[in-house]
Amino acid sequence: MKQRLIAAAALLLMAVLPALSQKSFYDFTVETIDGGQFSFADLKGKKVIIVNTASKCGNTPQYKDLELLYKAYKSKVVIIGFPANNFMNQEPGTNAEIQEFCDSKYGVTFPMMAKISVKGNDMSPLYKWLTSKSANGVLDSDVSWNFQKYLIDENGNLVGYFKPAVKPLSDEVVRWVTKGQFTQEK
């Protein structure tokens, strides 16, 4: 009887430990574009859109609509930009140059983080979490291009993502921000 109890406890522990050691969205702290620290724990209770950005991309004008979305729904959603140079060298600048570009060209006020990698061997830990079902518990994905938008609900759960071509002010993005309705496109 004692051996069965020990075996059952060991099996339960093996099932529970991976979930307990799983990193949650709120465990991340990242570097801001100006060198500060930004704790995702401060985002509890808010919807979040994580978007990889680039200054020299056909999608770069989405900065304007991301800013409009942020201003219109600031009480409902936080947009966080992560400059990345993973696609055809479309974000070659330094953090200071990227910040100047965002400020002067688009008047960006939503939080911008330090430049990272969103693909490959040097992928940031956050993007490893966003793109791996074994880490996020929801889905596997690949970042296909600049301005892919990952959606995090008020409880820190990954909901899904919008492909780069989906505009920030599109009906489907606004529907998710305002009503929490989302269907993952394949």
C-alpha atoms as one frame of an Amber mdcrd trajectory, in Angstrom:
protein
   0.000   0.000   0.000   2.783   2.395   0.937   4.600   1.706  -2.367   1.418
   2.374  -4.341   0.920   5.649  -2.506   4.512   6.682  -3.213   4.151   5.685
  -6.876   0.888   7.636  -7.181   2.471  10.691  -5.542   5.455  10.458  -7.890
   3.178  10.274 -10.937   1.167  13.254  -9.715   4.349  15.215  -9.101   5.622
  14.375 -12.594   2.356  15.656 -14.069   2.225  18.853 -11.994   5.884  19.967
 -11.943   6.144  20.943 -15.622   3.126  23.231 -15.238   4.548  24.785 -12.069
   7.912  25.464 -13.668   6.278  26.886 -16.815   7.140  30.526 -17.293   4.078
  32.733 -17.516   3.691  35.907 -19.548   3.853  37.905 -16.323   7.281  36.456
 -15.449   8.981  38.369 -18.276  10.936  41.559 -17.753  12.310  43.163 -20.898
  14.505  46.109 -21.755  12.828  49.292 -22.967  14.095  51.119 -26.025  15.770
  53.703 -23.771  17.506  51.104 -21.568  15.045  50.798 -18.678  13.283  47.681
 -17.423   9.651  46.800 -18.180   7.975  44.105 -16.087   5.051  42.315 -17.677
   3.731  41.706 -14.149   2.587  45.347 -14.326   0.210  44.357 -17.146  -2.002
  42.065 -15.046  -5.663  42.672 -15.806  -4.998  44.237 -19.229  -5.150  42.922
 -22.758  -1.797  43.196 -24.529  -0.767  43.233 -28.173   2.880  42.315 -28.771
   4.066  43.386 -32.229   7.442  43.024 -33.908   8.211  46.239 -35.759  10.575
  47.548 -38.435  11.277  51.020 -39.806  12.005  50.098 -43.429   9.153  47.722
 -44.241   6.052  47.951 -46.390   4.095  47.468 -43.146   5.877  50.324 -41.336
   2.864  52.663 -41.807   1.049  50.354 -39.354   2.810  52.379 -36.640   0.238
  55.111 -37.317  -2.735  52.774 -36.836  -1.136  51.057 -33.835  -0.830  54.500
 -32.236  -4.450  55.359 -33.088  -5.603  52.011 -31.661  -3.558  52.598 -28.516
  -4.951  56.102 -27.988  -8.543  55.036 -28.658  -8.485  51.962 -26.385  -5.739
  52.723 -23.877  -8.030  51.721 -21.011  -8.566  48.269 -22.606  -5.268  47.323
 -24.238  -1.519  47.939 -24.052   0.417  47.732 -27.304   4.099  46.857 -26.980
   6.462  47.218 -29.922   9.581  45.108 -30.328  11.879  46.307 -33.132  13.479
  43.351 -34.899  15.850  43.062 -37.833  14.947  39.498 -38.846  13.426  40.207
 -42.236  15.561  41.570 -45.078  17.496  43.976 -42.823  14.409  46.194 -42.430
  15.325  47.376 -38.919  19.043  48.137 -39.128  19.064  51.093 -36.707  20.172
  51.375 -33.107  17.618  51.681 -30.328  18.190  55.456 -30.259  17.678  55.726
 -34.040  14.530  53.593 -33.893  13.129  55.685 -31.039  13.827  58.905 -32.940
  12.132  57.474 -36.052   9.040  56.365 -34.087   8.776  59.715 -32.297   9.337
  61.997 -35.279   7.547  60.054 -38.017   4.600  58.510 -36.128   4.428  60.144
 -32.685   4.472  56.721 -31.032   3.467  56.827 -27.361   2.817  53.116 -26.797
   5.693  51.290 -25.073   8.618  50.442 -27.349  11.179  47.905 -26.220  14.824
  47.378 -27.141  15.580  45.705 -30.452  15.443  41.905 -30.270  15.386  38.857
 -32.509  12.039  37.175 -33.165  13.371  34.180 -35.149  16.330  31.869 -35.338
  18.999  30.787 -32.898  19.099  34.176 -31.181  15.303  34.430 -30.700  14.409
  36.332 -27.540  12.970  34.347 -24.617   9.649  36.209 -24.970   9.281  35.176
 -28.600  10.248  31.609 -27.721   7.312  31.682 -25.302   4.964  33.316 -27.836
   5.786  30.829 -30.603   6.004  27.542 -28.675   2.938  25.629 -27.496   5.067
  23.757 -24.979   5.827  27.140 -23.364   2.595  29.110 -23.868   0.159  26.195
 -23.635  -1.908  27.353 -26.615  -0.234  27.120 -30.008   2.928  26.832 -32.039
   3.560  29.599 -34.548   6.247  31.229 -36.636   6.746  34.946 -36.989   6.190
  35.298 -40.719   7.121  38.980 -41.178   7.276  42.364 -39.492   4.140  43.554
 -37.661   2.774  40.159 -36.604   0.519  40.845 -33.627   0.355  38.436 -30.657
  -2.664  38.746 -28.380  -2.520  38.275 -24.613  -5.702  38.315 -22.538  -6.262
  39.988 -19.158  -5.042  36.852 -17.364  -1.720  36.650 -19.209  -2.805  33.871
 -21.565  -1.818  33.804 -25.203  -5.021  34.020 -27.259  -3.475  33.824 -30.736
  -2.031  36.196 -33.294  -2.896  38.328 -36.281  -0.747  37.955 -39.371   1.317
  40.980 -40.433  -1.093  42.031 -43.204  -3.967  42.460 -40.719  -4.256  46.198
 -40.089  -4.351  47.421 -36.481  -7.690  49.209 -36.990  -9.335  46.293 -38.811
 -12.681  45.017 -37.556 -11.127  41.800 -36.228  -8.489  43.600 -34.136 -11.001
  46.102 -32.745 -13.445  43.245 -32.024 -10.787  41.457 -29.965  -9.840  44.638
 -28.086 -13.428  45.641 -27.307 -15.254  42.312 -27.000 -12.565  39.667 -26.588
 -13.780  37.839 -29.706 -11.086  36.119 -31.730 -10.774  33.262 -34.208  -7.261
  32.117 -35.121  -6.659  32.255 -38.859  -4.728  29.249 -40.137
